[in-house]
Amino acid sequence: MFTVYLDPPPHTVRGLAATLGVSKPAITRALDTLGGLDLLKRTRDEADRRNVLVQRTVKGAAFMHDFADIIVRSSRGLVA
């Protein structure tokens, strides 16, 4: 999830697997879970229908923003 939100798009299942050093089935399982939570979504690449693009969602962006706030507060000793 961090890779999709922190690195510039486009993101593909194949590209994420290569970047993270894991198998495509491992990426697919993670995307199933994250997609079910509406934190990421998958769409077909219109330029190359063989590719599946992994995209950000509004809910995922809000989660990442809130998570970043927690990290910042924690680093300042404001969160127990």
GUFISE-430251 format. One record per atom (N, C-alpha, C): atom name; x, y, z. Coordinates in steps of 0.05 Angstrom, whole numbers. Layout:
// residues N
<rec "CA",<X,Y,Z>>
...
***
This chain:
// residues 80
<rec "N",<17,-24,0>>
<rec "CA",<0,0,0>>
<rec "C",<18,25,0>>
<rec "N",<39,25,16>>
<rec "CA",<56,48,16>>
<rec "C",<68,54,-11>>
<rec "N",<76,33,-25>>
<rec "CA",<88,37,-51>>
<rec "C",<69,51,-70>>
<rec "N",<44,43,-70>>
<rec "CA",<24,55,-88>>
<rec "C",<19,84,-80>>
<rec "N",<19,90,-55>>
<rec "CA",<13,118,-46>>
<rec "C",<37,136,-46>>
<rec "N",<61,125,-44>>
<rec "CA",<85,142,-42>>
<rec "C",<101,144,-68>>
<rec "N",<99,124,-85>>
<rec "CA",<113,125,-111>>
<rec "C",<94,133,-133>>
<rec "N",<104,148,-153>>
<rec "CA",<87,157,-174>>
<rec "C",<75,134,-190>>
<rec "N",<50,137,-199>>
<rec "CA",<38,116,-216>>
<rec "C",<49,117,-244>>
<rec "N",<44,97,-260>>
<rec "CA",<25,75,-256>>
<rec "C",<37,52,-241>>
<rec "N",<20,37,-228>>
<rec "CA",<28,13,-213>>
<rec "C",<13,-11,-225>>
<rec "N",<28,-32,-230>>
<rec "CA",<17,-57,-240>>
<rec "C",<23,-79,-220>>
<rec "N",<7,-101,-222>>
<rec "CA",<13,-124,-205>>
<rec "C",<41,-134,-210>>
<rec "N",<48,-136,-235>>
<rec "CA",<75,-146,-243>>
<rec "C",<96,-127,-232>>
<rec "N",<92,-101,-234>>
<rec "CA",<112,-82,-225>>
<rec "C",<115,-82,-195>>
<rec "N",<92,-84,-181>>
<rec "CA",<93,-85,-151>>
<rec "C",<108,-110,-142>>
<rec "N",<102,-132,-155>>
<rec "CA",<116,-157,-148>>
<rec "C",<146,-154,-151>>
<rec "N",<154,-143,-173>>
<rec "CA",<183,-139,-178>>
<rec "C",<196,-119,-158>>
<rec "N",<182,-97,-154>>
<rec "CA",<193,-77,-135>>
<rec "C",<195,-88,-107>>
<rec "N",<175,-103,-98>>
<rec "CA",<175,-113,-70>>
<rec "C",<188,-140,-67>>
<rec "N",<196,-152,-89>>
<rec "CA",<210,-178,-88>>
<rec "C",<192,-201,-78>>
<rec "N",<167,-200,-85>>
<rec "CA",<148,-222,-78>>
<rec "C",<135,-232,-103>>
<rec "N",<120,-253,-101>>
<rec "CA",<106,-265,-124>>
<rec "C",<81,-249,-131>>
<rec "N",<73,-252,-156>>
<rec "CA",<48,-239,-165>>
<rec "C",<24,-250,-149>>
<rec "N",<23,-276,-142>>
<rec "CA",<0,-285,-126>>
<rec "C",<0,-272,-98>>
<rec "N",<23,-266,-87>>
<rec "CA",<24,-252,-61>>
<rec "C",<13,-224,-63>>
<rec "N",<20,-210,-85>>
<rec "CA",<9,-183,-90>>
<rec "C",<-21,-185,-94>>
<rec "N",<-30,-205,-109>>
<rec "CA",<-59,-208,-114>>
<rec "C",<-74,-213,-88>>
<rec "N",<-64,-229,-70>>
<rec "CA",<-77,-234,-44>>
<rec "C",<-78,-208,-28>>
<rec "N",<-57,-193,-28>>
<rec "CA",<-56,-167,-13>>
<rec "C",<-77,-148,-25>>
<rec "N",<-78,-147,-52>>
<rec "CA",<-97,-129,-65>>
<rec "C",<-126,-138,-61>>
<rec "N",<-130,-164,-59>>
<rec "CA",<-157,-173,-52>>
<rec "C",<-166,-162,-25>>
<rec "N",<-148,-163,-6>>
<rec "CA",<-155,-153,21>>
<rec "C",<-158,-123,21>>
<rec "N",<-138,-108,9>>
<rec "CA",<-139,-79,9>>
<rec "C",<-162,-69,-8>>
<rec "N",<-168,-83,-30>>
<rec "CA",<-191,-76,-46>>
<rec "C",<-218,-80,-31>>
<rec "N",<-219,-101,-16>>
<rec "CA",<-243,-106,0>>
<rec "C",<-248,-85,21>>
<rec "N",<-227,-72,30>>
<rec "CA",<-228,-50,49>>
<rec "C",<-231,-23,35>>
<rec "N",<-231,-23,9>>
<rec "CA",<-233,1,-8>>
<rec "C",<-209,20,-3>>
<rec "N",<-185,8,2>>
<rec "CA",<-161,24,6>>
<rec "C",<-145,26,-20>>
<rec "N",<-149,8,-39>>
<rec "CA",<-138,8,-65>>
<rec "C",<-158,-4,-84>>
<rec "N",<-155,1,-110>>
<rec "CA",<-172,-12,-130>>
<rec "C",<-156,-21,-154>>
<rec "N",<-166,-41,-168>>
<rec "CA",<-154,-51,-192>>
<rec "C",<-171,-45,-216>>
<rec "N",<-158,-36,-238>>
<rec "CA",<-172,-32,-263>>
<rec "C",<-155,-42,-285>>
<rec "N",<-168,-48,-308>>
<rec "CA",<-153,-57,-332>>
<rec "C",<-140,-33,-345>>
<rec "N",<-116,-36,-354>>
<rec "CA",<-102,-16,-369>>
<rec "C",<-114,-14,-397>>
<rec "N",<-126,8,-404>>
<rec "CA",<-139,11,-430>>
<rec "C",<-119,10,-453>>
<rec "N",<-94,18,-447>>
<rec "CA",<-73,17,-468>>
<rec "C",<-63,-11,-473>>
<rec "N",<-64,-28,-453>>
<rec "CA",<-54,-56,-455>>
<rec "C",<-72,-72,-437>>
<rec "N",<-92,-84,-448>>
<rec "CA",<-112,-99,-432>>
<rec "C",<-101,-122,-416>>
<rec "N",<-76,-130,-421>>
<rec "CA",<-64,-152,-406>>
<rec "C",<-56,-142,-378>>
<rec "N",<-51,-116,-375>>
<rec "CA",<-42,-105,-350>>
<rec "C",<-65,-97,-332>>
<rec "N",<-61,-102,-306>>
<rec "CA",<-80,-92,-285>>
<rec "C",<-66,-70,-271>>
<rec "N",<-79,-47,-271>>
<rec "CA",<-68,-23,-257>>
<rec "C",<-79,-23,-228>>
<rec "N",<-62,-16,-210>>
<rec "CA",<-69,-13,-182>>
<rec "C",<-70,17,-176>>
<rec "N",<-94,26,-166>>
<rec "CA",<-98,54,-163>>
<rec "C",<-106,61,-134>>
<rec "N",<-101,86,-127>>
<rec "CA",<-109,97,-101>>
<rec "C",<-139,101,-100>>
<rec "N",<-149,101,-76>>
<rec "CA",<-178,108,-71>>
<rec "C",<-179,132,-52>>
<rec "N",<-202,145,-51>>
<rec "CA",<-205,167,-32>>
<rec "C",<-203,156,-3>>
<rec "N",<-215,133,2>>
<rec "CA",<-213,122,29>>
<rec "C",<-184,114,36>>
<rec "N",<-170,104,17>>
<rec "CA",<-142,97,22>>
<rec "C",<-125,122,27>>
<rec "N",<-130,143,12>>
<rec "CA",<-115,168,16>>
<rec "C",<-121,179,44>>
<rec "N",<-146,178,52>>
<rec "CA",<-153,188,79>>
<rec "C",<-139,171,100>>
<rec "N",<-139,145,97>>
<rec "CA",<-125,127,116>>
<rec "C",<-96,134,118>>
<rec "N",<-83,138,95>>
<rec "CA",<-54,144,95>>
<rec "C",<-49,171,109>>
<rec "N",<-66,191,104>>
<rec "CA",<-64,217,117>>
<rec "C",<-66,214,148>>
<rec "N",<-87,199,157>>
<rec "CA",<-90,195,185>>
<rec "C",<-67,179,198>>
<rec "N",<-57,159,183>>
<rec "CA",<-35,143,192>>
<rec "C",<-10,161,195>>
<rec "N",<-5,178,176>>
<rec "CA",<18,197,177>>
<rec "C",<16,215,202>>
<rec "N",<-9,224,208>>
<rec "CA",<-13,241,231>>
<rec "C",<-6,226,257>>
<rec "N",<-14,201,258>>
<rec "CA",<-8,184,282>>
<rec "C",<23,181,285>>
<rec "N",<36,176,263>>
<rec "CA",<66,173,264>>
<rec "C",<79,199,274>>
<rec "N",<70,221,263>>
<rec "CA",<82,247,271>>
<rec "C",<77,252,301>>
<rec "N",<52,248,310>>
<rec "CA",<46,252,338>>
<rec "C",<62,233,356>>
<rec "N",<64,209,347>>
<rec "CA",<79,189,362>>
<rec "C",<108,197,365>>
<rec "N",<119,207,343>>
<rec "CA",<148,215,344>>
<rec "C",<152,239,362>>
<rec "N",<131,254,367>>
<rec "CA",<132,277,386>>
<rec "C",<125,269,414>>
<rec "N",<118,244,418>>
<rec "CA",<111,234,445>>
<rec "C",<83,241,453>>
<rec "N",<65,247,433>>
<rec "CA",<38,255,440>>
<rec "C",<18,231,440>>
<rec "N",<27,208,430>>
<rec "CA",<10,184,430>>
<rec "C",<23,164,448>>
<rec "N",<7,152,465>>
<rec "CA",<17,132,484>>
<rec "C",<23,106,469>>
***
